Amino acid sequence: MPGPLLSDPNPFAKAAMISVVGYTSPVGRLLLGAFGDEICLCDWMTENRCERVGNRVCQALNADFEERLTPSLQTCMTELDEYFSKKRTAFDIPVILTGTEFQRRVWSALLTIPFGTTISYGALASRIGSPASVRAVANAVGANPISILVPCHRVLGSDGSLTGYAGGLDAKRRLLQLETDPLSDAVVC
């Protein structure tokens, strides 16, 4: 006599889904992800990074990706379009920060950097109460899965130089130019 049948053929399947869509910005291609009504991913579709960051977000939320446009993703795309056309200086779409407690502290501090301004990694470390943790802060900034919405592009080296950015230094330069150049109407390809 056969054993009992499982109602779910895979009892370890993840029930939660992260809805994802691609978004082509004027500075590069992004993968947007929403977990319910919150954005959990706005990451650069570059070699290795997208898969690594996507896996980390899926693991943190115990979810899998599903390619599907949702109202929250449509809102995110609209807000990004407005940002790139200089009609928006802050994002209203809610985000969910998926990382360690330290990373979430750093990312929350990134959200306080005003549009059009920059801060050094050292100043950011001091802002979160860890002035000796500049390298750890830089690593957390680099691990940010919600680029642009959580503005890691606004963080510079101590000498004001452009330093690493997941979307590439050219994308970082163009994002900062968009935010600080009053003569430009929008970012152009």
N, C-alpha and C positions, 0 to 999 in steps of 0.2 A: 504494500500500500504506500503511495507516495506521501511525502511530508506535507505539512500545511502550506498553502499558497500565500504568498505575501500580497497584500493589496497594492503595494507600491513595488514595481519591479526593481527599483533601486532605493533601498531605505536610507541611503546616504545622500540622496539628491538634495540640492539646495532649493528651497522653496522661494526664496527672495530673488528678485531680478533687478539688475541695473539696466535701465534703458539707455542705449547709446546711439549716437549719430555722429557722422563726420561733419565738420564745419571748416570751410575754406575762408580763412581770414586774409586780409591784405599782407600779412607778415608770415604766413605759414598755415599749414593744415593742422587742425586740432581735433581731438576726439572728445566729445561732450558726453557726460554720463549723469543720469538722474536716478536717485534712489527715492522713490516716492516723489514728493514735491521739492526735494532738496538736490542741488547740484553737488555731486561727489567727485566729478572729474571734468577737467578742462585742460587736457594735456596735449603736448606736441606730439605729432605722429612722426617721430624720428626713429631711426634704427635702434632697436633694443629697448629704448626708454618706454615706449607706449605699452609694450607687453609687460615689462617689469612693474611699472607703476599700476597698470590695470590689474595685474595679479594681486598686488598688495592691497588695492582698494576692494577687490572681490573678496579676498580673505578677511579683511577687517569687517566687512558687512555680511559675511557668510552668504554671498550671492554670486550669481553668474551674469554674464552679459547677454542682452537680448537687443538686437538692432530694431529699434522702434522709436518713432517720433512721438513724444508725449507733450502735453501742454507746458510742462515746466521746461522741457528742452526747447520748445518753440519760443518761450519767453526768454530763455537764456540767449538764443540766437538773435532775437530782436534786440536785446540789450547790448550784445556784442556789436551788432550792426550799428547801433546808435553810438556806441563808444568809438568805433572806428571812423564814423562820420562826424565826430566831435559834437554830438548832440547829447552826450551823457558823460558825466564825470564820476559817477558812483553807481554801483550795481545794487539792485533791490532784490534780486532773486536769492532766496535762502541757500546757504551752502552747508554741507556736513563735512567736518574735518575728520579724516580717518588717518590716525597716526598715533605715535606714542604721546604720552602726556607732555613731554618736552616739545615735540614737534608741534602739537596743537597750540602750545603757549606761544611759540615763535610765529606760527601762522596767524593766530589771533592778533599778535602785534603787527603783522604785515597789514592787516585790515585797517589799522589806525593811521597808516601813512597816507596823507592827503594826496589827491590827484595833483600831478605837476611838481611834486617834491620828491626828494631822494633822501636816503639815510645810509650810513655805512654799516657794515656788519658789526663793527665794534659798538656803535651807538645802539644798534638793535639789541645786541647782547646786554648792554647796560639797561635798556628800556625794560627788558624782561627780568631784570634783577640778577643776571649772571654775567657780569662784565668780563670774567676770565674765560668764558665759554665761547669765544669768537668762532673757533673752528667748528664746534658743535652747532652753533647757530647757522653758520654757512652751510653745513651739511643738511640741516633741517630745511633751510630755504631751498636748497637744491632738490629736496625730496617732495616739495609742494606739488600735490596732484591737481591743483585748481589754479593754474597759471592765469594771469590777467585779472580774474575775479578776485583772487587773493594775490595782490600785486607784488610778487617777488622781483619783478623787473625794476622796482624802485630802490633796490639795495645795491650799493656800489662798494668798491674797495675803499680802504681808508684814505687813499690819495685821490679819490673821486673817479678812479678808472672803472671802465666796464669790466666786470669779471664774469665768470661762467654763467651761462643761462641755458636752460634746457632747449629752448627754441633757437639757440644760436645767438652770438653777439650782435649780428646784424638785426635780428628781430628785436632784441633788447634796445638797441640804439633807436630803432624806428618807433618803438612804443614810447620811449622817453621823449623823443622828438614830437610825437603826436601830442603828448601831454604838456609840453613846454613851449612849442612854437606857435605863437598867436597868429602868424601869417599863413600857416598851412590850413587848408580846409579839411583835409582828411589824409589818412595814410594811403599812399598810392603804390601800386605794384611796380 
